[in-house]
Amino acid sequence: MKKQPIIIIGAGLTGLATAWLLKKQGINALVLEARESVGGRIETITGANGTPIEMGATWFGGKHQFLVNLLKELQIAAFPQFQQGKGLFESMSFTPAQEFDMPQGEEPSYRIAGGTQTVIQTLKESLNAEQIITGAKVHTIVQQTRGLQVFTQDTQYLAEQVISTLPPKLLVETVEFSPALPESIANLCANTHTWMGESIKFAVEYSTPFWRERGFSGAIFSQVGIANEVHDHTNLEENTFALKGFLSGGSRQMTKAQREAEVLKQLERLFGKVALEYTGYYEKVWANEPFTTDRVNEYLLPHQNNGHPVFQNALLDDRFVIAGTETSPVFGGYMDGAVHSAHLVVERLAEKLKVKGEV
């Protein structure tokens, strides 16, 4: 059994930011990630034309100060979401889409240069290589006299502190605890909405931004098409182009080929034949990601129980903390909430170590 002072479960934004903040204080935590890669719900893929395409977390605002400050410290650039020109709104299947001028003067949304994965990669590179173990799914946590025993499929660890950054619902559905977590905590976790758990993201890549050339912003809002929200997904340098957005939840029952066909049919209806001259179609059905959600609960409302104050309480003899974006009292469910959660955890640990006289 391997001994570790601090184990972090999950190498998403909260997990890696927590490890990074701890390392700045001279503490090397061990990060266990079930996936074979890091990033969690941040996933940037590269399209056929080299377009950085976000299949996960994408946008943030100036009010998201924890994320903004992290980007500044990591020296990562950001740029405003393009929204100049006309938008399109489909309200009824038997009438043409309504054109409207995109509202100006509102607080802009921003995207991260090179893709959101840039943040993940930079945090990963700031840690020691041996601090992150991928393909390590935690399935059991047992409270012992000297700490918490953490079991993966092939290794056992004994940790003084364990921080879970898994979505709370996924945590209680896939990790067994001994002794069991208090029933009130388990019920709260089971009824906490997993951000992006039911989302289906898609992108269609093009060689030219034909919508911009026609005076459109690329923004589409639809109550009738399979794509209910679409945005311009041109990169910072404005030399790779795509339309990216969200598909309706009901399309989860369709095949990828069926979804692709319906998306192209909708874009052709809105923009004409030019929309069929695409170089790639990409999608991500997050409900199919077992390390994000074990079972999608359609009855949970968006942000339900996100930031609940009970998540700030330590468990298992003050050795176990449930962290992650869903637990953040500030912008729970967003990237900013993920970074804020990391700060809260590290502040708590630093205070605890001071009490013990270790720092």
C-alpha positions in Angstrom: 0.0 0.0 0.0 1.4 3.3 -1.1 1.3 6.3 1.3 0.4 9.7 0.1 -0.2 12.9 2.1 -3.0 14.2 -0.3 -4.9 12.4 -3.0 -7.0 14.3 -5.5 -9.6 12.3 -7.4 -10.1 13.6 -10.9 -7.8 15.5 -13.3 -10.3 18.0 -14.6 -10.0 21.8 -14.0 -10.6 21.6 -10.3 -8.3 18.7 -9.7 -5.4 20.1 -11.7 -5.9 23.7 -10.3 -5.9 22.2 -6.8 -2.7 20.3 -7.4 -1.1 23.4 -8.9 -2.1 25.6 -6.0 -0.8 23.1 -3.5 2.5 22.7 -5.4 3.0 26.5 -5.1 2.9 25.9 -1.4 5.5 23.1 -1.6 2.9 20.2 -1.4 2.9 17.6 -4.1 -0.5 16.0 -4.2 -1.2 12.8 -6.2 -4.0 13.1 -8.8 -5.8 10.0 -9.8 -7.8 10.1 -13.1 -10.1 7.4 -14.4 -9.7 8.5 -18.0 -6.6 7.8 -20.0 -6.3 11.6 -20.5 -6.7 14.7 -18.3 -9.3 17.5 -18.7 -12.6 16.1 -17.5 -15.3 18.1 -19.1 -12.8 20.3 -20.9 -12.1 18.7 -24.3 -10.6 20.4 -27.3 -10.3 18.4 -30.5 -8.6 19.4 -33.8 -10.7 19.5 -36.9 -9.7 18.4 -40.3 -8.6 21.9 -41.2 -6.8 22.4 -37.8 -9.7 24.1 -36.1 -9.6 23.9 -32.3 -13.1 22.6 -31.6 -14.6 22.6 -28.1 -16.6 19.5 -27.2 -16.8 20.6 -23.6 -16.5 23.8 -21.6 -16.1 26.8 -23.9 -17.1 30.3 -22.8 -16.5 32.5 -19.8 -17.2 36.1 -18.9 -15.3 39.0 -17.3 -17.2 38.4 -14.1 -15.6 35.0 -13.7 -12.7 36.4 -11.8 -11.2 33.2 -10.5 -10.8 31.9 -14.0 -9.7 35.2 -15.4 -6.9 35.5 -12.7 -5.8 31.9 -13.4 -5.5 32.7 -17.1 -3.5 35.8 -16.3 -1.1 33.9 -14.1 -0.7 31.1 -16.6 -0.2 33.8 -19.4 -3.0 32.3 -21.5 -4.8 34.7 -23.9 -8.5 34.9 -24.5 -10.6 36.6 -27.2 -14.3 37.7 -27.5 -16.9 35.4 -29.0 -17.7 36.7 -32.4 -21.3 38.0 -32.6 -21.3 40.8 -35.2 -24.1 40.7 -37.8 -27.5 39.1 -37.9 -28.8 36.2 -35.8 -31.4 33.7 -36.8 -34.4 32.5 -34.7 -36.6 29.5 -35.8 -39.8 29.6 -33.9 -42.1 27.5 -36.1 -41.4 24.8 -38.7 -43.7 26.2 -41.3 -42.4 29.8 -41.3 -39.0 31.2 -42.4 -36.4 31.9 -39.7 -36.6 35.4 -38.3 -33.5 37.6 -38.7 -32.5 39.9 -35.9 -29.6 42.2 -35.2 -27.3 40.7 -32.5 -27.5 42.9 -29.4 -24.4 45.0 -28.9 -23.2 46.4 -25.6 -24.0 43.4 -23.5 -21.2 41.8 -21.5 -19.2 39.7 -24.1 -18.4 36.0 -23.7 -14.8 35.0 -24.2 -13.0 31.9 -25.5 -9.5 30.7 -24.8 -6.9 31.1 -27.5 -5.9 27.7 -28.9 -8.8 26.0 -27.2 -9.8 25.5 -23.5 -7.5 22.5 -23.4 -4.7 25.0 -23.3 -5.5 25.7 -19.6 -5.5 21.9 -18.8 -2.2 21.3 -20.7 -0.5 24.3 -19.0 -1.6 23.1 -15.5 -0.5 19.6 -16.3 2.9 20.7 -17.5 3.4 22.8 -14.2 3.1 19.6 -12.2 5.7 16.8 -11.8 5.0 13.9 -14.3 4.6 11.4 -11.4 1.9 13.5 -9.8 -0.8 12.4 -12.3 -1.8 8.8 -12.8 -4.4 8.2 -15.6 -6.4 5.1 -16.1 -6.8 5.0 -12.3 -10.5 4.7 -11.4 -11.2 5.0 -7.7 -13.9 2.5 -6.6 -13.6 2.3 -2.8 -12.6 4.6 0.1 -12.2 3.1 3.5 -11.6 5.1 6.7 -8.7 3.8 8.7 -7.2 5.1 12.0 -4.2 6.6 10.2 -6.1 8.0 7.2 -8.2 7.0 4.2 -7.5 3.9 2.2 -8.1 4.6 -1.5 -8.6 1.7 -3.9 -8.2 1.7 -7.6 -8.4 -1.4 -9.8 -4.8 -2.3 -9.2 -3.4 -0.1 -6.4 -4.1 0.8 -2.8 -3.1 4.1 -1.3 -3.2 5.4 2.3 -3.8 9.2 2.3 -4.0 11.7 5.1 -6.4 13.8 3.0 -8.6 12.9 0.0 -10.2 15.5 -2.3 -12.9 14.3 -4.7 -13.4 16.6 -7.7 -15.9 14.2 -9.4 -19.4 15.5 -10.0 -21.1 14.7 -6.6 -23.8 12.5 -8.3 -21.1 10.4 -10.1 -19.2 10.1 -6.8 -22.0 8.5 -4.8 -23.0 6.3 -7.7 -19.6 4.9 -8.5 -17.5 5.0 -5.3 -18.2 2.8 -2.3 -17.5 4.2 1.2 -16.8 2.5 4.4 -18.2 3.7 6.7 -21.0 4.9 4.4 -21.4 8.7 3.9 -24.2 10.2 6.0 -27.5 9.6 4.3 -28.2 13.3 4.0 -24.9 13.8 2.2 -25.5 10.9 -0.2 -29.0 12.1 -1.0 -27.7 15.6 -1.6 -25.0 14.3 -4.0 -27.5 12.1 -5.8 -29.8 15.1 -6.4 -27.1 17.5 -7.5 -27.1 18.4 -11.2 -24.0 17.4 -13.2 -23.2 20.3 -15.4 -23.1 19.2 -19.1 -24.2 15.7 -18.2 -27.1 15.8 -20.6 -25.5 18.0 -23.2 -24.8 17.0 -26.8 -22.3 19.4 -28.4 -21.6 19.4 -32.1 -19.5 21.4 -34.6 -19.5 21.6 -38.4 -16.2 22.7 -39.8 -15.9 24.8 -43.0 -13.1 26.1 -45.2 -14.6 29.6 -45.3 -16.8 31.6 -42.9 -19.6 31.9 -45.5 -22.1 33.2 -42.8 -19.8 36.1 -42.0 -19.5 36.9 -45.7 -23.3 37.2 -45.8 -23.5 39.4 -42.8 -24.6 36.7 -40.3 -23.0 36.3 -36.9 -23.4 32.5 -36.9 -25.8 32.7 -34.0 -28.9 30.5 -34.4 -31.6 29.8 -31.8 -34.2 27.2 -32.8 -37.3 25.7 -31.3 -37.8 23.4 -34.2 -34.4 22.1 -35.4 -32.2 19.5 -33.9 -29.6 22.2 -33.2 -31.3 24.5 -30.7 -28.3 26.8 -30.2 -25.4 27.5 -32.6 -22.5 30.0 -32.5 -19.5 31.0 -34.7 -16.5 28.9 -33.8 -13.8 30.7 -35.7 -10.3 30.6 -34.0 -8.4 33.6 -32.7 -6.3 33.9 -35.8 -9.4 33.8 -38.0 -8.0 31.2 -40.3 -10.0 28.2 -39.3 -13.8 28.1 -39.3 -16.7 26.2 -37.8 -20.3 26.5 -36.5 -20.7 25.0 -33.0 -23.5 24.5 -30.6 -25.9 22.2 -28.8 -28.3 19.5 -30.0 -31.7 18.8 -28.5 -31.7 16.2 -25.7 -34.1 14.0 -27.6 -31.5 13.4 -30.4 -29.6 11.2 -28.0 -31.7 8.3 -29.2 -30.5 8.9 -32.8 -27.3 7.6 -34.4 -24.4 9.9 -35.1 -25.1 9.7 -38.8 -28.8 10.6 -38.2 -27.8 13.6 -36.1 -25.3 14.7 -38.7 -27.9 14.5 -41.4 -30.4 16.5 -39.4 -27.9 19.2 -38.5 -26.9 19.6 -42.2 -30.5 19.7 -43.2 -31.2 22.5 -40.7 -28.1 24.5 -41.8 -29.0 24.1 -45.4 -32.5 25.4 -44.6 -31.0 28.5 -43.0 -28.0 29.2 -45.2 -28.6 27.4 -48.5 -26.5 24.8 -50.3 -23.2 26.4 -49.2 -23.8 24.9 -45.8 -23.4 21.4 -47.3 -19.8 22.2 -48.3 -18.4 21.2 -45.0 -15.0 19.5 -44.1 -16.0 17.8 -40.9 -18.8 17.0 -38.5 -18.0 16.4 -34.8 -20.0 15.7 -31.7 -19.9 14.7 -28.1 -22.8 13.0 -26.3 -21.8 13.7 -22.7 -24.4 11.2 -21.3 -22.2 8.5 -22.9 -19.2 9.5 -20.8 -19.1 7.1 -17.8 -16.5 9.2 -16.0 -18.8 12.3 -16.2 -22.2 10.8 -15.5 -23.3 7.3 -14.5 -26.9 7.9 -15.1 -28.5 11.1 -16.5 -31.4 12.2 -14.2 -33.8 14.1 -16.4 -35.7 15.3 -13.3 -32.8 17.4 -12.0 -33.0 21.0 -12.9 -29.9 22.9 -14.3 -27.7 23.9 -11.3 -29.9 22.0 -8.9 -28.0 22.0 -5.5 -24.9 23.4 -7.2 -23.0 25.4 -4.5 -25.0 23.9 -1.6 -23.4 25.0 1.7 -23.2 21.4 3.0 -20.5 20.7 0.4 -18.2 23.0 2.4 -18.2 20.5 5.3 -15.4 17.9 5.5 -16.3 14.3 6.1 -14.7 11.0 7.3 -13.0 12.4 10.4 -12.3 15.7 8.5 -10.1 13.8 5.9 -12.5 13.8 2.9 -13.7 16.8 0.9 -16.2 16.9 -1.9 -15.0 19.6 -4.3 -15.5 20.4 -8.0 -17.5 23.0 -9.9 -20.9 21.7 -8.7 -19.9 22.4 -5.1 -18.7 26.0 -5.6 -20.9 28.7 -4.0 -19.6 31.0 -6.8 -20.7 30.2 -10.4 -21.3 26.5 -9.6 -21.2 24.4 -12.8 -18.9 26.8 -14.7 -15.2 26.9 -15.2 -15.0 29.7 -12.8 -16.7 27.6 -10.2 -14.2 24.8 -10.8 -11.2 27.2 -10.1 -13.0 28.8 -7.1 -13.6 25.3 -5.6 -9.8 24.6 -5.9 -9.0 27.8 -4.0 -11.5 26.9 -1.2 -10.0 23.4 -0.8 -6.4 24.7 -0.7 -7.3 27.4 1.8 -9.0 24.8 4.0 -6.0 22.5 3.8 -3.5 25.3 4.5 -5.4 26.2 7.6 -5.5 22.6 8.8 -1.8 22.1 8.3 -1.1 25.3 10.2 -3.1 24.0 13.1 -1.0 20.8 13.0 2.1 22.9 12.8 3.3 21.5 9.5 3.5 24.7 7.6 
